[in-house]
């Protein structure tokens, strides 16, 4: 069990979790190559803040998220990962991540991405 990282503040909370929430949060919010413990951890989602709010950006965000979460499959912590998005065209898009963990439990995560 790990201490929970709050997606709203980025700080630890007093809650204990046994899900992949922290791993997903770190991989999606950390710029690729900047994680102190491993340069392969992170995503390119931060580059989308300079992109216009067009349909192709949503597909690019899905691709970046899948690439960032791939290590969870490779190290056996997840059995499957799917990423979809909704894009209300108001300067943000939302990634919807569905992960089946190693125990077979399905976990759902939502991650906002700012765009212009």
C-alpha positions as CSV (number, residue, x, y, z in Angstrom):
1,X,0.0,0.0,0.0
2,X,1.2,3.5,-0.9
3,X,0.3,6.9,0.3
4,X,-2.1,8.6,-2.1
5,X,-0.9,11.5,-4.2
6,X,-3.7,14.0,-4.7
7,X,-4.3,14.7,-8.4
8,X,-5.6,18.2,-7.4
9,X,-2.6,19.3,-5.4
10,X,0.3,16.9,-6.3
11,X,0.9,16.4,-2.5
12,X,0.6,13.3,-0.5
13,X,-2.6,12.8,1.4
14,X,-3.2,10.7,4.6
15,X,-5.0,8.0,2.6
16,X,-3.5,4.6,1.8
17,X,-4.2,3.2,-1.7
18,X,-3.6,-0.2,-3.4
19,X,-4.3,1.0,-6.9
20,X,-2.2,2.2,-9.8
21,X,-3.4,5.8,-9.2
22,X,0.0,7.2,-8.2
23,X,1.8,5.5,-11.1
24,X,-0.7,6.8,-13.6
25,X,-0.5,10.3,-12.1
26,X,3.3,10.5,-12.2
27,X,3.5,9.1,-15.7
28,X,1.0,11.5,-17.1
29,X,2.0,14.7,-15.3
30,X,5.8,14.4,-15.4
31,X,7.5,15.7,-18.5
32,X,9.3,12.8,-20.3
33,X,12.9,12.5,-19.2
34,X,12.7,14.7,-16.1
35,X,11.8,12.1,-13.4
36,X,14.7,12.0,-11.0
37,X,14.6,8.2,-10.5
38,X,14.2,7.1,-14.2
39,X,14.5,9.2,-17.3
40,X,12.0,6.9,-19.1
41,X,9.2,7.9,-16.8
42,X,6.9,10.6,-18.0
43,X,4.9,11.8,-21.0
44,X,4.9,14.4,-23.8
45,X,1.4,15.7,-22.7
46,X,3.0,18.9,-21.4
47,X,3.8,19.8,-25.0
48,X,0.1,20.0,-25.9
49,X,-0.3,23.2,-23.9
50,X,1.0,25.0,-27.0
51,X,-1.4,23.3,-29.4
52,X,-4.7,24.6,-30.6
53,X,-7.9,23.0,-29.5
54,X,-8.5,20.9,-32.7
55,X,-9.5,17.2,-33.1
56,X,-6.1,15.9,-33.9
57,X,-4.7,17.1,-30.6
58,X,-7.1,14.7,-28.8
59,X,-5.7,11.8,-30.8
60,X,-2.2,12.9,-30.1
61,X,-3.0,13.1,-26.3
62,X,-4.3,9.5,-26.4
63,X,-1.1,8.4,-28.1
64,X,1.2,10.2,-25.6
65,X,-0.8,8.8,-22.7
66,X,-0.5,5.2,-24.0
67,X,3.2,5.6,-24.5
68,X,3.6,6.9,-21.0
69,X,1.6,4.1,-19.5
70,X,3.2,1.3,-21.5
71,X,5.8,0.5,-18.8
72,X,2.9,-0.6,-16.5
73,X,2.1,-3.4,-19.0
74,X,5.8,-4.3,-19.5
75,X,6.5,-4.7,-15.8
76,X,3.3,-6.7,-15.2
77,X,1.4,-4.3,-13.0
78,X,-1.3,-4.0,-15.7
79,X,-3.0,-6.5,-18.0
80,X,-4.5,-4.0,-20.3
81,X,-4.7,-0.2,-20.8
82,X,-7.1,1.7,-23.0
83,X,-7.2,5.5,-23.4
84,X,-10.0,7.6,-24.8
85,X,-10.7,11.3,-24.7
86,X,-13.5,13.9,-24.7
87,X,-12.8,17.3,-26.0
88,X,-15.4,20.0,-25.2
89,X,-13.3,22.6,-27.2
90,X,-13.1,25.0,-24.4
91,X,-9.3,25.0,-23.9
92,X,-9.0,21.6,-22.4
93,X,-9.5,17.9,-23.1
94,X,-10.0,15.0,-20.8
95,X,-8.2,11.7,-21.1
96,X,-10.2,8.7,-19.8
97,X,-7.8,5.8,-18.8
98,X,-9.1,2.3,-18.2
99,X,-6.6,-0.1,-16.6
100,X,-7.1,-3.7,-15.7
101,X,-4.4,-4.3,-13.1
102,X,-2.5,-7.5,-12.4
103,X,-5.3,-8.7,-10.1
104,X,-7.9,-8.3,-12.8
105,X,-9.5,-5.3,-11.2
106,X,-10.6,-2.5,-13.5
107,X,-9.6,1.0,-12.5
108,X,-10.8,4.2,-14.2
109,X,-8.9,7.5,-14.2
110,X,-9.6,10.9,-15.7
111,X,-6.8,13.3,-16.5
112,X,-7.3,16.9,-17.8
113,X,-5.0,18.3,-20.5
114,X,-4.9,22.1,-21.1
115,X,-4.7,23.2,-24.8
116,X,-5.0,26.7,-26.3
